[in-house]
Amino acid sequence: MQDREVAEKVTEPLFDVAEKLYTSVNMIDACAQEGKVSQEEADAYRTNVLSSLDELLQAIIGPIYEIHPELSPTCCCCGESEESEEGQQP
């Protein structure tokens, strides 16, 4: 996605979806702790949702960040992007 404005607009709803999926995983884990679903069901749900989410984000967000690295989220504790931190050596 070459247009930066479009890329930025596309990533926002994707992260909203990701947040909702993470919330659903936490809800299923809580249901498993309460005995409403089996631990096996919760594990399968978590694995499938997170795997699908990872695949989606890598397929869509990854290429956008390659073209527009400035859109990559910053590290919450230092203000630098996670990618720039990985590139630094101690």
Secondary structure as UniProt FT lines:
FT   HELIX           4..33
FT   TURN            34..35
FT   HELIX           39..67
FT   HELIX           69..71
FT   TURN            76..78
FT   HELIX           82..87
//
